[in-house]
Amino acid sequence: MSSAAGTESRTLVDRAKAILMKPKEEWPVIAAEKTEIAALYRTYVIPLAAIGPVANAIGGALIGTNLVGVGAVRVPFTNAVVGAVIAFALSLLGTYVVARVIDYLAPRYGGTRDLTGAFKVSAYSSTAQWLVGIFALIPALSALSILGLYGLYLLYLGLPVVMKVPAEKAMSYTVAVVVAVILVFIVIGIVSGIVIGTAAFATL
């Protein structure tokens, strides 16, 4: 059996549904699976991470946002595509960066360093965030993306199980990871804004 078989034996839909609806039961299953980061990217991360950028591009370019006294304001198609590609790439990069943070901090909270395990936590705890990206298809519903915060709860449940952190340290470990990740994504957001702005200017 290949090392990716554990992940590929369960469909993306089944895994997403399980991690969202019964995470306490699903995390031990995930922890026991033999898999590889490349396989997780191919079978789970890439399909789900694409939802938000694609929906945002379609919603921004084809539907637009209705402004009082102005009407529908749409993003130029080229800008929408460039923005979607960059956002998608940064999402893939961000998933790996978060895994690195999780892996690096594990020993400080009594856990075991395991980059593959850390990547599992990073990827599967992002499920809610990626799925709510579909609301960007209709810009007026984009506020519902706040539902993606459910991912913090998934992270809290997954860290002690996968990274072997004592239960009493799970909360402090989660907070440390979240703070570190926020700082990382602030930097990524700044870089993204600069790159998207530069790309948009180049298309004018």
PEQUIDA-V82053 format. One record per run of one state. SS is the DSSP state (helix for helix, strand for strand, loop for the rest). FROM is the first residue (numbers start at 1). LEN is the number of residues. If there is no record, write none. Layout:
# PEQUIDA-V82053
ss-><SS;SS>
from-><FROM;FROM>
len-><LEN;LEN>
This chain:
# PEQUIDA-V82053
ss-><loop;helix;loop;helix;loop;helix;loop;helix;loop;strand;loop;strand;loop;helix;loop;helix;loop;helix;loop;helix;loop;helix;loop>
from-><1;5;9;12;22;23;33;37;64;65;68;71;74;77;110;115;125;127;138;139;163;167;203>
len-><4;4;3;10;1;10;4;27;1;3;3;3;3;33;5;10;2;11;1;24;4;36;2>
